[in-house]
Amino acid sequence: MKQTQTYVGFHADKHGLTQLGRVVLDGWLFGLIPETEDCAGWTLGRMQNLMEQVQARWDPYMNLPSRLPPELRERHQMLYERAIAEARAKGWDPELSEDE
């Protein structure tokens, strides 16, 4: 029997700033999921659906936080500052690549 792969969830992710972790952050940013939902146990297909929704929300802003309206820009800054602080506490080093 094939086992379905699932996402561990933002808070259990190795540092939260992985590709899927960023999808969760941006899901929170755009109100696609509540901040109480960290996507733990979501299938990769479900995560792909969220990723597509997130991308559709980013498209008008060309994926640039600086192009977000002020309230979303402030929310982005708050979410990412918190995520970066948590990632650093887990040992994340922005200088290292994903495979180091």
N, CA, C and O atoms as a Tinker XYZ file with bonds, in Angstrom:
   400  protein
     1  N      0.839000   -1.184000    0.000000    73     2
     2  CA     0.000000    0.000000    0.000000    64     1     3
     3  C      0.883000    1.247000    0.000000    63     2     4     5
     4  O      1.806000    1.361000    0.807000    81     3
     5  N      0.600000    2.166000   -0.896000    73     3     6
     6  CA     1.373000    3.403000   -0.997000    64     5     7
     7  C      0.941000    4.374000    0.097000    63     6     8     9
     8  O     -0.246000    4.620000    0.310000    81     7
     9  N      1.937000    4.913000    0.776000    73     7    10
    10  CA     1.647000    5.866000    1.841000    64     9    11
    11  C      1.628000    7.281000    1.252000    63    10    12    13
    12  O      2.531000    7.663000    0.507000    81    11
    13  N      0.600000    8.046000    1.589000    73    11    14
    14  CA     0.480000    9.408000    1.102000    64    13    15
    15  C      1.446000   10.308000    1.855000    63    14    16    17
    16  O      1.495000   10.291000    3.085000    81    15
    17  N      2.218000   11.098000    1.103000    73    15    18
    18  CA     3.129000   12.041000    1.744000    64    17    19
    19  C      2.333000   13.242000    2.248000    63    18    20    21
    20  O      1.412000   13.729000    1.592000    81    19
    21  N      2.716000   13.694000    3.420000    73    19    22
    22  CA     2.059000   14.855000    4.008000    64    21    23
    23  C      3.110000   15.850000    4.491000    63    22    24    25
    24  O      4.275000   15.507000    4.696000    81    23
    25  N      2.669000   17.072000    4.661000    73    23    26
    26  CA     3.529000   18.141000    5.179000    64    25    27
    27  C      3.524000   18.069000    6.700000    63    26    28    29
    28  O      2.476000   17.848000    7.307000    81    27
    29  N      4.675000   18.253000    7.313000    73    27    30
    30  CA     4.786000   18.160000    8.773000    64    29    31
    31  C      4.119000   19.324000    9.486000    63    30    32    33
    32  O      3.787000   19.225000   10.667000    81    31
    33  N      3.923000   20.418000    8.777000    73    31    34
    34  CA     3.325000   21.614000    9.377000    64    33    35
    35  C      4.374000   22.686000    9.591000    63    34    36    37
    36  O      5.549000   22.391000    9.811000    81    35
    37  N      3.939000   23.918000    9.525000    73    35    38
    38  CA     4.860000   25.049000    9.637000    64    37    39
    39  C      5.681000   24.983000   10.917000    63    38    40    41
    40  O      6.896000   25.178000   10.888000    81    39
    41  N      5.025000   24.710000   12.038000    73    39    42
    42  CA     5.731000   24.756000   13.326000    64    41    43
    43  C      6.666000   23.569000   13.531000    63    42    44    45
    44  O      7.589000   23.654000   14.341000    81    43
    45  N      6.450000   22.462000   12.815000    73    43    46
    46  CA     7.334000   21.299000   12.923000    64    45    47
    47  C      8.330000   21.241000   11.766000    63    46    48    49
    48  O      9.204000   20.375000   11.740000    81    47
    49  N      8.200000   22.158000   10.815000    73    47    50
    50  CA     9.117000   22.218000    9.682000    64    49    51
    51  C     10.515000   22.459000   10.247000    63    50    52    53
    52  O     10.661000   23.014000   11.336000    81    51
    53  N     11.550000   22.037000    9.499000    73    51    54
    54  CA    12.892000   22.114000   10.080000    64    53    55
    55  C     13.251000   23.521000   10.543000    63    54    56    57
    56  O     13.957000   23.677000   11.539000    81    55
    57  N     12.785000   24.532000    9.849000    73    55    58
    58  CA    12.959000   25.899000   10.341000    64    57    59
    59  C     11.841000   26.836000    9.889000    63    58    60    61
    60  O     11.850000   28.018000   10.235000    81    59
    61  N     10.899000   26.335000    9.134000    73    59    62
    62  CA     9.740000   27.144000    8.757000    64    61    63
    63  C      9.913000   27.983000    7.515000    63    62    64    65
    64  O      8.927000   28.453000    6.948000    81    63
    65  N     11.142000   28.184000    7.077000    73    63    66
    66  CA    11.356000   29.029000    5.905000    64    65    67
    67  C     11.692000   28.189000    4.666000    63    66    68    69
    68  O     12.391000   28.645000    3.761000    81    67
    69  N     11.188000   26.975000    4.647000    73    67    70
    70  CA    11.300000   26.127000    3.470000    64    69    71
    71  C     10.268000   26.607000    2.444000    63    70    72    73
    72  O      9.478000   27.508000    2.726000    81    71
    73  N     10.282000   26.009000    1.273000    73    71    74
    74  CA     9.311000   26.403000    0.251000    64    73    75
    75  C      7.880000   26.237000    0.764000    63    74    76    77
    76  O      7.053000   27.133000    0.595000    81    75
    77  N      7.586000   25.099000    1.388000    73    75    78
    78  CA     6.224000   24.887000    1.893000    64    77    79
    79  C      5.927000   25.790000    3.086000    63    78    80    81
    80  O      4.795000   26.243000    3.253000    81    79
    81  N      6.924000   26.049000    3.906000    73    79    82
    82  CA     6.725000   26.959000    5.030000    64    81    83
    83  C      6.341000   28.353000    4.559000    63    82    84    85
    84  O      5.489000   29.007000    5.160000    81    83
    85  N      6.966000   28.798000    3.493000    73    83    86
    86  CA     6.646000   30.120000    2.939000    64    85    87
    87  C      5.239000   30.154000    2.341000    63    86    88    89
    88  O      4.571000   31.188000    2.363000    81    87
    89  N      4.801000   29.020000    1.813000    73    87    90
    90  CA     3.430000   28.934000    1.299000    64    89    91
    91  C      2.447000   29.136000    2.458000    63    90    92    93
    92  O      1.447000   29.841000    2.316000    81    91
    93  N      2.737000   28.518000    3.592000    73    91    94
    94  CA     1.879000   28.688000    4.773000    64    93    95
    95  C      1.892000   30.150000    5.217000    63    94    96    97
    96  O      0.836000   30.731000    5.466000    81    95
    97  N      3.080000   30.747000    5.318000    73    95    98
    98  CA     3.173000   32.160000    5.709000    64    97    99
    99  C      2.336000   33.045000    4.782000    63    98   100   101
   100  O      1.606000   33.926000    5.236000    81    99
   101  N      2.456000   32.795000    3.485000    73    99   102
   102  CA     1.711000   33.615000    2.530000    64   101   103
   103  C      0.226000   33.277000    2.543000    63   102   104   105
   104  O     -0.604000   34.134000    2.240000    81   103
   105  N     -0.118000   32.046000    2.888000    73   103   106
   106  CA    -1.525000   31.701000    3.086000    64   105   107
   107  C     -2.116000   32.514000    4.228000    63   106   108   109
   108  O     -3.247000   32.992000    4.148000    81   107
   109  N     -1.328000   32.665000    5.297000    73   107   110
   110  CA    -1.759000   33.518000    6.414000    64   109   111
   111  C     -1.854000   34.971000    5.967000    63   110   112   113
   112  O     -2.828000   35.662000    6.264000    81   111
   113  N     -0.838000   35.419000    5.255000    73   111   114
   114  CA    -0.785000   36.807000    4.791000    64   113   115
   115  C     -2.055000   37.190000    4.043000    63   114   116   117
   116  O     -2.656000   38.229000    4.316000    81   115
   117  N     -2.454000   36.352000    3.108000    73   115   118
   118  CA    -3.598000   36.678000    2.258000    64   117   119
   119  C     -4.929000   36.186000    2.814000    63   118   120   121
   120  O     -5.957000   36.291000    2.145000    81   119
   121  N     -4.917000   35.650000    4.032000    73   119   122
   122  CA    -6.163000   35.215000    4.645000    64   121   123
   123  C     -6.754000   33.966000    4.011000    63   122   124   125
   124  O     -7.953000   33.717000    4.129000    81   123
   125  N     -5.926000   33.185000    3.342000    73   123   126
   126  CA    -6.409000   31.949000    2.717000    64   125   127
   127  C     -6.606000   30.843000    3.745000    63   126   128   129
   128  O     -7.443000   29.957000    3.571000    81   127
   129  N     -5.827000   30.909000    4.811000    73   127   130
   130  CA    -5.967000   29.987000    5.944000    64   129   131
   131  C     -5.802000   30.809000    7.220000    63   130   132   133
   132  O     -5.091000   31.814000    7.213000    81   131
   133  N     -6.439000   30.407000    8.300000    73   131   134
   134  CA    -6.260000   31.144000    9.562000    64   133   135
   135  C     -4.869000   30.882000   10.130000    63   134   136   137
   136  O     -4.264000   29.847000    9.849000    81   135
   137  N     -4.370000   31.807000   10.918000    73   135   138
   138  CA    -3.040000   31.636000   11.509000    64   137   139
   139  C     -2.980000   30.461000   12.473000    63   138   140   141
   140  O     -1.888000   30.019000   12.829000    81   139
   141  N     -4.111000   29.950000   12.898000    73   139   142
   142  CA    -4.130000   28.772000   13.761000    64   141   143
   143  C     -3.901000   27.488000   12.964000    63   142   144   145
   144  O     -3.681000   26.427000   13.547000    81   143
   145  N     -3.952000   27.580000   11.622000    73   143   146
   146  CA    -3.742000   26.418000   10.739000    64   145   147
   147  C     -2.306000   26.428000   10.233000    63   146   148   149
   148  O     -1.917000   27.327000    9.487000    81   147
   149  N     -1.513000   25.431000   10.636000    73   147   150
   150  CA    -0.128000   25.393000   10.138000    64   149   151
   151  C      0.067000   24.310000    9.085000    63   150   152   153
   152  O      1.193000   24.023000    8.679000    81   151
   153  N     -1.041000   23.711000    8.646000    73   151   154
   154  CA    -1.069000   22.731000    7.543000    64   153   155
   155  C     -0.442000   21.387000    7.895000    63   154   156   157
   156  O     -0.114000   20.611000    6.999000    81   155
   157  N     -0.271000   21.102000    9.171000    73   155   158
   158  CA     0.255000   19.801000    9.586000    64   157   159
   159  C     -0.677000   18.698000    9.102000    63   158   160   161
   160  O     -1.889000   18.751000    9.310000    81   159
   161  N     -0.085000   17.697000    8.452000    73   159   162
   162  CA    -0.861000   16.572000    7.972000    64   161   163
   163  C     -1.516000   16.773000    6.615000    63   162   164   165
   164  O     -2.174000   15.867000    6.104000    81   163
   165  N     -1.344000   17.948000    6.029000    73   163   166
   166  CA    -1.922000   18.192000    4.708000    64   165   167
   167  C     -1.180000   17.355000    3.677000    63   166   168   169
   168  O      0.041000   17.216000    3.738000    81   167
   169  N     -1.926000   16.802000    2.736000    73   167   170
   170  CA    -1.290000   16.076000    1.642000    64   169   171
   171  C     -0.546000   17.068000    0.766000    63   170   172   173
   172  O     -0.833000   18.265000    0.771000    81   171
   173  N      0.423000   16.543000    0.008000    73   171   174
   174  CA     1.170000   17.437000   -0.883000    64   173   175
   175  C      0.260000   18.004000   -1.966000    63   174   176   177
   176  O      0.505000   19.109000   -2.450000    81   175
   177  N     -0.777000   17.281000   -2.356000    73   175   178
   178  CA    -1.752000   17.809000   -3.305000    64   177   179
   179  C     -2.508000   18.999000   -2.737000    63   178   180   181
   180  O     -2.745000   19.988000   -3.430000    81   179
   181  N     -2.881000   18.894000   -1.476000    73   179   182
   182  CA    -3.572000   20.009000   -0.823000    64   181   183
   183  C     -2.640000   21.211000   -0.689000    63   182   184   185
   184  O     -3.063000   22.355000   -0.857000    81   183
   185  N     -1.363000   20.942000   -0.384000    73   183   186
   186  CA    -0.386000   22.024000   -0.303000    64   185   187
   187  C     -0.203000   22.675000   -1.671000    63   186   188   189
   188  O     -0.044000   23.893000   -1.761000    81   187
   189  N     -0.224000   21.876000   -2.732000    73   187   190
   190  CA    -0.114000   22.420000   -4.092000    64   189   191
   191  C     -1.287000   23.343000   -4.397000    63   190   192   193
   192  O     -1.112000   24.396000   -5.009000    81   191
   193  N     -2.478000   22.949000   -3.971000    73   191   194
   194  CA    -3.651000   23.814000   -4.169000    64   193   195
   195  C     -3.474000   25.143000   -3.453000    63   194   196   197
   196  O     -3.782000   26.196000   -4.009000    81   195
   197  N     -2.972000   25.098000   -2.208000    73   195   198
   198  CA    -2.727000   26.336000   -1.468000    64   197   199
   199  C     -1.666000   27.163000   -2.176000    63   198   200   201
   200  O     -1.785000   28.385000   -2.275000    81   199
   201  N     -0.620000   26.489000   -2.671000    73   199   202
   202  CA     0.450000   27.197000   -3.380000    64   201   203
   203  C     -0.111000   27.937000   -4.603000    63   202   204   205
   204  O      0.283000   29.071000   -4.874000    81   203
   205  N     -1.012000   27.309000   -5.326000    73   203   206
   206  CA    -1.612000   27.945000   -6.498000    64   205   207
   207  C     -2.473000   29.146000   -6.100000    63   206   208   209
   208  O     -2.470000   30.170000   -6.784000    81   207
   209  N     -3.204000   29.019000   -5.000000    73   207   210
   210  CA    -4.006000   30.146000   -4.506000    64   209   211
   211  C     -3.106000   31.308000   -4.086000    63   210   212   213
   212  O     -3.387000   32.469000   -4.386000    81   211
   213  N     -2.020000   30.974000   -3.388000    73   211   214
   214  CA    -1.062000   32.000000   -2.951000    64   213   215
   215  C     -0.467000   32.706000   -4.171000    63   214   216   217
   216  O     -0.371000   33.933000   -4.201000    81   215
   217  N     -0.071000   31.925000   -5.168000    73   215   218
   218  CA     0.520000   32.519000   -6.374000    64   217   219
   219  C     -0.463000   33.461000   -7.064000    63   218   220   221
   220  O     -0.078000   34.531000   -7.536000    81   219
   221  N     -1.717000   33.067000   -7.119000    73   219   222
   222  CA    -2.731000   33.923000   -7.741000    64   221   223
   223  C     -2.879000   35.241000   -6.976000    63   222   224   225
   224  O     -3.117000   36.286000   -7.581000    81   223
   225  N     -2.739000   35.195000   -5.655000    73   223   226
   226  CA    -2.829000   36.421000   -4.850000    64   225   227
   227  C     -1.597000   37.295000   -5.029000    63   226   228   229
   228  O     -1.694000   38.521000   -4.977000    81   227
   229  N     -0.426000   36.669000   -5.242000    73   227   230
   230  CA     0.815000   37.430000   -5.427000    64   229   231
   231  C      0.906000   38.057000   -6.814000    63   230   232   233
   232  O      1.518000   39.113000   -6.974000    81   231
   233  N      0.306000   37.422000   -7.815000    73   231   234
   234  CA     0.463000   37.868000   -9.204000    64   233   235
   235  C      0.246000   39.368000   -9.419000    63   234   236   237
   236  O      1.057000   39.989000  -10.105000    81   235
   237  N     -0.805000   39.980000   -8.869000    73   235   238
   238  CA    -0.986000   41.420000   -9.113000    64   237   239
   239  C      0.148000   42.286000   -8.554000    63   238   240   241
   240  O      0.327000   43.429000   -8.977000    81   239
   241  N      0.904000   41.745000   -7.615000    73   239   242
   242  CA     1.981000   42.500000   -6.963000    64   241   243
   243  C      3.352000   42.063000   -7.468000    63   242   244   245
   244  O      4.378000   42.472000   -6.923000    81   243
   245  N      3.371000   41.229000   -8.513000    73   243   246
   246  CA     4.604000   40.750000   -9.128000    64   245   247
   247  C      5.523000   40.066000   -8.106000    63   246   248   249
   248  O      6.746000   40.115000   -8.230000    81   247
   249  N      4.920000   39.434000   -7.104000    73   247   250
   250  CA     5.655000   38.724000   -6.051000    64   249   251
   251  C      6.589000   39.626000   -5.251000    63   250   252   253
   252  O      7.558000   39.145000   -4.665000    81   251
   253  N      6.312000   40.907000   -5.222000    73   251   254
   254  CA     7.167000   41.860000   -4.504000    64   253   255
   255  C      6.425000   42.444000   -3.301000    63   254   256   257
   256  O      5.417000   43.130000   -3.470000    81   255
   257  N      6.915000   42.176000   -2.092000    73   255   258
   258  CA     6.271000   42.751000   -0.912000    64   257   259
   259  C      6.155000   44.275000   -0.982000    63   258   260   261
   260  O      5.201000   44.846000   -0.455000    81   259
   261  N      7.103000   44.928000   -1.620000    73   259   262
   262  CA     7.071000   46.395000   -1.714000    64   261   263
   263  C      5.875000   46.897000   -2.532000    63   262   264   265
   264  O      5.503000   48.065000   -2.423000    81   263
   265  N      5.281000   46.038000   -3.338000    73   263   266
   266  CA     4.120000   46.430000   -4.147000    64   265   267
   267  C      2.788000   46.142000   -3.449000    63   266   268   269
   268  O      1.727000   46.506000   -3.955000    81   267
   269  N      2.849000   45.492000   -2.292000    73   267   270
   270  CA     1.623000   45.209000   -1.547000    64   269   271
   271  C      1.007000   46.503000   -1.034000    63   270   272   273
   272  O      1.729000   47.467000   -0.779000    81   271
   273  N     -0.319000   46.544000   -0.878000    73   271   274
   274  CA    -0.939000   47.705000   -0.227000    64   273   275
   275  C     -0.396000   47.817000    1.204000    63   274   276   277
   276  O      0.035000   46.819000    1.780000    81   275
   277  N     -0.415000   49.015000    1.771000    73   275   278
   278  CA     0.216000   49.226000    3.088000    64   277   279
   279  C     -0.188000   48.217000    4.161000    63   278   280   281
   280  O      0.676000   47.735000    4.893000    81   279
   281  N     -1.466000   47.885000    4.277000    73   279   282
   282  CA    -1.884000   46.969000    5.345000    64   281   283
   283  C     -1.327000   45.558000    5.123000    63   282   284   285
   284  O     -0.947000   44.884000    6.081000    81   283
   285  N     -1.279000   45.114000    3.876000    73   283   286
   286  CA    -0.686000   43.808000    3.600000    64   285   287
   287  C      0.835000   43.842000    3.739000    63   286   288   289
   288  O      1.437000   42.866000    4.189000    81   287
   289  N      1.450000   44.938000    3.365000    73   287   290
   290  CA     2.905000   45.074000    3.503000    64   289   291
   291  C      3.298000   45.001000    4.979000    63   290   292   293
   292  O      4.282000   44.351000    5.331000    81   291
   293  N      2.529000   45.667000    5.839000    73   291   294
   294  CA     2.810000   45.627000    7.279000    64   293   295
   295  C      2.604000   44.216000    7.829000    63   294   296   297
   296  O      3.393000   43.737000    8.644000    81   295
   297  N      1.541000   43.558000    7.378000    73   295   298
   298  CA     1.261000   42.188000    7.825000    64   297   299
   299  C      2.376000   41.242000    7.346000    63   298   300   301
   300  O      2.817000   40.374000    8.099000    81   299
   301  N      2.825000   41.406000    6.111000    73   299   302
   302  CA     3.926000   40.596000    5.570000    64   301   303
   303  C      5.170000   40.781000    6.440000    63   302   304   305
   304  O      5.814000   39.805000    6.825000    81   303
   305  N      5.498000   42.016000    6.743000    73   303   306
   306  CA     6.682000   42.298000    7.555000    64   305   307
   307  C      6.568000   41.633000    8.921000    63   306   308   309
   308  O      7.527000   41.022000    9.393000    81   307
   309  N      5.411000   41.745000    9.555000    73   307   310
   310  CA     5.215000   41.155000   10.881000    64   309   311
   311  C      5.333000   39.636000   10.826000    63   310   312   313
   312  O      6.024000   39.039000   11.652000    81   311
   313  N      4.659000   38.999000    9.853000    73   311   314
   314  CA     4.704000   37.544000    9.734000    64   313   315
   315  C      6.118000   37.044000    9.471000    63   314   316   317
   316  O      6.572000   36.083000   10.093000    81   315
   317  N      6.810000   37.703000    8.545000    73   315   318
   318  CA     8.151000   37.235000    8.183000    64   317   319
   319  C      9.180000   37.552000    9.258000    63   318   320   321
   320  O     10.096000   36.757000    9.466000    81   319
   321  N      9.065000   38.677000    9.944000    73   319   322
   322  CA     9.993000   38.959000   11.049000    64   321   323
   323  C      9.842000   37.907000   12.137000    63   322   324   325
   324  O     10.837000   37.429000   12.681000    81   323
   325  N      8.618000   37.547000   12.455000    73   323   326
   326  CA     8.365000   36.516000   13.467000    64   325   327
   327  C      8.906000   35.164000   12.991000    63   326   328   329
   328  O      9.542000   34.445000   13.762000    81   327
   329  N      8.658000   34.819000   11.733000    73   327   330
   330  CA     9.132000   33.542000   11.189000    64   329   331
   331  C     10.654000   33.476000   11.161000    63   330   332   333
   332  O     11.234000   32.432000   11.458000    81   331
   333  N     11.299000   34.570000   10.810000    73   331   334
   334  CA    12.768000   34.606000   10.769000    64   333   335
   335  C     13.343000   34.450000   12.174000    63   334   336   337
   336  O     14.327000   33.737000   12.369000    81   335
   337  N     12.732000   35.112000   13.147000    73   335   338
   338  CA    13.204000   34.971000   14.527000    64   337   339
   339  C     13.063000   33.524000   14.997000    63   338   340   341
   340  O     13.970000   32.985000   15.631000    81   339
   341  N     11.923000   32.893000   14.686000    73   339   342
   342  CA    11.723000   31.501000   15.077000    64   341   343
   343  C     12.705000   30.585000   14.347000    63   342   344   345
   344  O     13.230000   29.642000   14.939000    81   343
   345  N     12.953000   30.858000   13.068000    73   343   346
   346  CA    13.883000   30.040000   12.279000    64   345   347
   347  C     15.300000   30.144000   12.842000    63   346   348   349
   348  O     15.996000   29.136000   12.966000    81   347
   349  N     15.719000   31.345000   13.178000    73   347   350
   350  CA    17.054000   31.526000   13.755000    64   349   351
   351  C     17.169000   30.770000   15.083000    63   350   352   353
   352  O     18.217000   30.203000   15.390000    81   351
   353  N     16.091000   30.767000   15.863000    73   351   354
   354  CA    16.099000   30.039000   17.136000    64   353   355
   355  C     16.228000   28.529000   16.903000    63   354   356   357
   356  O     16.710000   27.804000   17.773000    81   355
   357  N     15.798000   28.059000   15.728000    73   355   358
   358  CA    15.919000   26.638000   15.378000    64   357   359
   359  C     17.247000   26.343000   14.680000    63   358   360   361
   360  O     17.491000   25.207000   14.272000    81   359
   361  N     18.106000   27.354000   14.539000    73   359   362
   362  CA    19.412000   27.147000   13.951000    64   361   363
   363  C     19.521000   27.509000   12.480000    63   362   364   365
   364  O     20.533000   27.209000   11.846000    81   363
   365  N     18.502000   28.146000   11.925000    73   363   366
   366  CA    18.528000   28.526000   10.516000    64   365   367
   367  C     19.576000   29.598000   10.279000    63   366   368   369
   368  O     19.688000   30.556000   11.043000    81   367
   369  N     20.339000   29.424000    9.213000    73   367   370
   370  CA    21.330000   30.409000    8.804000    64   369   371
   371  C     21.012000   30.797000    7.365000    63   370   372   373
   372  O     21.112000   29.961000    6.467000    81   371
   373  N     20.631000   32.051000    7.131000    73   371   374
   374  CA    20.251000   32.447000    5.773000    64   373   375
   375  C     21.393000   32.357000    4.770000    63   374   376   377
   376  O     21.158000   32.394000    3.563000    81   375
   377  N     22.615000   32.241000    5.251000    73   375   378
   378  CA    23.764000   32.129000    4.350000    64   377   379
   379  C     23.932000   30.734000    3.770000    63   378   380   381
   380  O     24.598000   30.557000    2.750000    81   379
   381  N     23.324000   29.733000    4.423000    73   379   382
   382  CA    23.461000   28.356000    3.959000    64   381   383
   383  C     22.343000   28.031000    2.974000    63   382   384   385
   384  O     21.222000   28.522000    3.100000    81   383
   385  N     22.664000   27.208000    2.007000    73   383   386
   386  CA    21.631000   26.789000    1.063000    64   385   387
   387  C     20.765000   25.712000    1.721000    63   386   388   389
   388  O     21.095000   25.210000    2.795000    81   387
   389  N     19.657000   25.363000    1.067000    73   387   390
   390  CA    18.730000   24.374000    1.599000    64   389   391
   391  C     19.373000   23.026000    1.876000    63   390   392   393
   392  O     18.955000   22.323000    2.795000    81   391
   393  N     20.390000   22.649000    1.092000    73   391   394
   394  CA    20.967000   21.320000    1.262000    64   393   395
   395  C     22.199000   21.289000    2.167000    63   394   396   397
   396  O     22.867000   20.258000    2.251000    81   395
   397  N     22.511000   22.384000    2.838000    73   395   398
   398  CA    23.651000   22.395000    3.764000    64   397   399
   399  C     23.168000   22.169000    5.176000    63   398   400
   400  O     23.973000   22.144000    6.107000    81   399
